[in-house]
Amino acid sequence: MRMIDYWDNLFRNRRTDPSHEACLDEDLPLLKPGRLLDLGAGDGRNAFFFLEKGFEVTCLDYSAEGLASIERKAADCGMPVRTIRADARGDFAALKDERFDTIAMIHFFPGRDALNRLTRLLVEGGTLYCVTFVKDEQDPGSSKYSIGVSRREIAELKLNPGIVADHMRTDERGVLYSFLLRSDRPSEGWICS
Ligand SMILES: C[S@@+](CC[C@H](N)C(=O)[O-])C[C@H]1O[C@@H](n2cnc3c(N)ncnc32)[C@H](O)[C@@H]1O
């Protein structure tokens, strides 16, 4: 099954409303308030958390089912959310003239090339925050693997002077890596090739 079909299927059939990623309670003060891009937003569990905290939220995902679910929930609760259907590994054409205070990638890491391009969408002093699974701990055929970050990518991230904090933690779901990048600590892209 293609991964996009896996996500569509999951969001189409989801009957529960999962709560936001728990580490956001602790990490929220690190994020620059204002306009937030939720990249790989899924069906919006974190987007609605960010909305409640006062962010203006744009959700980008390639799953039509996830975005449709977000739009339904937004209509139900009367909260404004913008949705964009695109490939978050590089199709940022819809955002080319926009700037965000924060980009959040919760259980989604788009890869090095996309990360370099995403940092250009941040305002001066903007923050990019990611928390996701460590791929090397996951089955290569799994959904967790497909949205994770590899130990090699983590080693490269640690050399990027834009990364001001990072953290490895383990919970019942697996090993998770999070990092925070600030756009006022610019690097010329990634140091490693
Ligand atoms: C594990 S889910 C996380 C969803 C949400 N951030 C959350 O924490 O509940 C991964 C999300 O990434 C999206 N995704 C995966 N690859 C993508 C891609 N290349 N472009 C856009 N979205 C993608 C999936 O559709 C799915 O919504």
The ligand as an SDF file (V2000), in Angstrom:
LIG
                    3D

 27 29  0  0  0  0  0  0  0  0999 V2000
    2.1940   10.3660   11.8900 C   0  0  0  0  0  0  0  0  0  0  0  0
    1.1340   11.4220   10.9630 S   0  0  0  0  0  0  0  0  0  0  0  0
    1.2560   12.8800   11.9890 C   0  0  0  0  0  0  0  0  0  0  0  0
    0.0720   13.7810   11.8680 C   0  0  0  0  0  0  0  0  0  0  0  0
    0.0380   14.9250   12.8480 C   0  0  0  0  0  0  0  0  0  0  0  0
    1.1960   15.7860   12.7210 N   0  0  0  0  0  0  0  0  0  0  0  0
   -0.0580   14.3930   14.2570 C   0  0  0  0  0  0  0  0  0  0  0  0
    0.8890   14.5100   15.0350 O   0  0  0  0  0  0  0  0  0  0  0  0
   -1.1160   13.8370   14.5780 O   0  0  0  0  0  0  0  0  0  0  0  0
    2.1460   11.8480    9.5590 C   0  0  0  0  0  0  0  0  0  0  0  0
    1.4740   12.8140    8.6180 C   0  0  0  0  0  0  0  0  0  0  0  0
    2.3880   13.1880    7.6120 O   0  0  0  0  0  0  0  0  0  0  0  0
    1.6920   13.2320    6.3850 C   0  0  0  0  0  0  0  0  0  0  0  0
    2.6810   13.0650    5.3100 N   0  0  0  0  0  0  0  0  0  0  0  0
    3.5400   12.0370    5.1400 C   0  0  0  0  0  0  0  0  0  0  0  0
    4.2960   12.2380    4.0560 N   0  0  0  0  0  0  0  0  0  0  0  0
    3.8900   13.4090    3.5080 C   0  0  0  0  0  0  0  0  0  0  0  0
    4.2870   14.1490    2.3820 C   0  0  0  0  0  0  0  0  0  0  0  0
    5.2810   13.7350    1.5650 N   0  0  0  0  0  0  0  0  0  0  0  0
    3.6500   15.3160    2.1200 N   0  0  0  0  0  0  0  0  0  0  0  0
    2.6680   15.7470    2.9300 C   0  0  0  0  0  0  0  0  0  0  0  0
    2.2390   15.0960    4.0260 N   0  0  0  0  0  0  0  0  0  0  0  0
    2.8550   13.9310    4.3160 C   0  0  0  0  0  0  0  0  0  0  0  0
    0.6910   12.1140    6.4660 C   0  0  0  0  0  0  0  0  0  0  0  0
   -0.3740   12.2810    5.5550 O   0  0  0  0  0  0  0  0  0  0  0  0
    0.2530   12.2330    7.9250 C   0  0  0  0  0  0  0  0  0  0  0  0
   -0.8080   13.1240    8.0400 O   0  0  0  0  0  0  0  0  0  0  0  0
  1  2  1  0
  2  3  1  0
  2 10  1  0
  3  4  1  0
  4  5  1  0
  5  6  1  0
  5  7  1  0
  7  8  2  0
  7  9  1  0
 10 11  1  0
 11 12  1  0
 11 26  1  0
 12 13  1  0
 13 14  1  0
 13 24  1  0
 14 15  1  0
 14 23  1  0
 15 16  2  0
 16 17  1  0
 17 18  1  0
 17 23  2  0
 18 19  1  0
 18 20  2  0
 20 21  1  0
 21 22  2  0
 22 23  1  0
 24 25  1  0
 24 26  1  0
 26 27  1  0
M  CHG  2   2   1   9  -1
M  END
$$$$
